Amino acid sequence: MKSVKPQPGSIEGFFHSAPDDQPIVMINLLKYRERAQYPEGNAEPACSGREAYRRYQAQVVPMIKAVGAKTIWMGSVHSALIAPEGEAWEDAFLVQYPSKTSFVQMIMSPEYQKVVLHRMAALEDSRLIATVPQHP
């Protein structure tokens, strides 16, 4: 199933279940639209999905840094060796946040709410997976 925004209750579930006394790493998997799909009446110039995502990144990176988070790895997806047939991603990256609270603080901010439209316009499909460190 294609997804570009959280399912109802997923942020609340994340907030109540993830520990807040350790960093979290968000795994991002992205598949871009050929052409960005902005809401009707939006004044953004026409562009590709990838370009719309670059617009999102340009504005969200300072927000990520402001909450003490950082991108720790980024790459283009070459191939999926174990995945459902037809599932394909174009980019993947990992962002480490100091805590779940810092992540929620960022995505709930009015500033973030203004720029998330670029992400929504850009993506055909995505995954955002919250992880916490495991100690063997």
C-alpha positions as CSV (number, residue, x, y, z in Angstrom):
1,M,0.0,0.0,0.0
2,K,1.4,3.4,-0.9
3,S,1.8,5.9,1.9
4,V,3.1,9.4,2.1
5,K,1.6,10.6,5.4
6,P,1.1,9.1,8.8
7,Q,-1.9,6.8,9.3
8,P,-4.4,8.0,11.9
9,G,-3.0,7.4,15.4
10,S,0.5,6.5,14.3
11,I,2.2,9.6,15.7
12,E,0.3,9.2,19.0
13,G,1.2,5.5,19.1
14,F,4.8,6.3,18.4
15,F,4.8,9.0,21.1
16,H,3.4,6.6,23.7
17,S,5.5,3.5,22.8
18,A,9.0,4.8,21.9
19,P,11.4,5.4,24.8
20,D,12.4,9.0,25.3
21,D,15.6,8.5,27.2
22,Q,17.7,7.6,24.1
23,P,18.2,8.7,20.5
24,I,15.9,7.4,17.8
25,V,16.9,6.9,14.2
26,M,14.3,7.4,11.5
27,I,14.7,5.2,8.4
28,N,13.3,7.0,5.4
29,L,12.6,5.2,2.1
30,L,11.5,7.4,-0.8
31,K,9.9,7.0,-4.3
32,Y,9.3,10.2,-6.2
33,R,6.4,11.2,-8.5
34,E,7.5,11.9,-12.0
35,R,5.8,15.4,-11.7
36,A,5.2,17.0,-8.3
37,Q,1.5,17.2,-7.4
38,Y,0.9,20.4,-5.4
39,P,-2.6,21.3,-4.2
40,E,-4.8,23.2,-6.6
41,G,-4.2,26.9,-6.4
42,N,-0.7,26.5,-5.0
43,A,1.7,29.0,-6.5
44,E,4.8,26.7,-6.5
45,P,6.3,26.4,-10.0
46,A,5.8,23.0,-11.8
47,C,8.7,20.6,-11.2
48,S,9.6,16.9,-10.8
49,G,8.9,15.0,-7.6
50,R,12.6,14.9,-6.9
51,E,12.9,18.7,-7.2
52,A,9.9,19.2,-4.9
53,Y,11.7,17.0,-2.4
54,R,14.8,19.1,-2.7
55,R,12.6,22.2,-1.8
56,Y,11.4,20.3,1.3
57,Q,15.0,19.3,2.3
58,A,16.3,22.8,1.9
59,Q,13.8,24.1,4.4
60,V,13.7,21.1,6.8
61,V,17.4,20.6,7.3
62,P,17.7,23.7,9.5
63,M,14.7,22.5,11.5
64,I,16.4,19.1,12.0
65,K,19.6,20.8,13.2
66,A,17.6,23.1,15.5
67,V,16.2,20.1,17.5
68,G,19.7,18.6,17.7
69,A,19.2,16.0,15.0
70,K,21.4,15.0,12.1
71,T,21.4,13.0,8.9
72,I,23.8,10.1,9.6
73,W,23.6,8.4,6.2
74,M,22.0,9.0,2.8
75,G,22.1,7.0,-0.5
76,S,20.5,6.1,-3.7
77,V,18.8,2.7,-3.7
78,H,20.4,0.3,-6.1
79,S,18.3,-2.8,-5.6
80,A,16.1,-4.6,-3.1
81,L,17.2,-8.2,-2.6
82,I,14.4,-9.1,-0.2
83,A,11.2,-7.2,-0.8
84,P,7.7,-7.7,-2.1
85,E,7.5,-8.0,-5.9
86,G,7.2,-4.5,-7.4
87,E,8.3,-2.6,-4.4
88,A,11.1,-0.2,-5.4
89,W,12.7,2.8,-3.6
90,E,14.8,5.6,-5.1
91,D,16.5,7.1,-2.1
92,A,17.1,6.0,1.5
93,F,18.5,8.0,4.5
94,L,18.8,7.8,8.2
95,V,18.2,10.8,10.6
96,Q,19.1,10.5,14.2
97,Y,17.1,12.6,16.7
98,P,18.2,13.0,20.4
99,S,14.8,11.7,21.5
100,K,11.3,11.0,20.3
101,T,10.2,14.4,21.8
102,S,12.6,16.3,19.6
103,F,11.2,14.5,16.5
104,V,7.6,15.2,17.5
105,Q,8.5,18.8,18.4
106,M,9.8,19.4,14.9
107,I,7.0,17.8,12.9
108,M,4.3,19.5,15.0
109,S,5.9,23.0,14.7
110,P,4.1,25.6,12.5
111,E,7.3,26.0,10.5
112,Y,7.3,22.3,9.6
113,Q,3.6,22.3,8.8
114,K,4.3,25.0,6.2
115,V,7.0,23.0,4.3
116,V,5.6,19.5,4.5
117,L,3.5,20.3,1.4
118,H,6.7,19.9,-0.7
119,R,7.1,16.4,0.7
120,M,3.5,15.5,0.0
121,A,3.8,16.9,-3.5
122,A,7.1,15.1,-4.2
123,L,6.4,11.5,-3.1
124,E,4.6,8.7,-4.8
125,D,5.4,6.4,-1.9
126,S,7.5,6.4,1.3
127,R,8.2,4.7,4.6
128,L,9.3,6.4,7.8
129,I,10.4,3.8,10.3
130,A,11.3,4.7,13.9
131,T,14.1,2.7,15.5
132,V,15.9,2.7,18.8
133,P,19.4,1.3,19.6
134,Q,19.7,-2.4,20.6
135,H,22.4,-3.4,22.9
136,P,23.4,-7.1,22.4
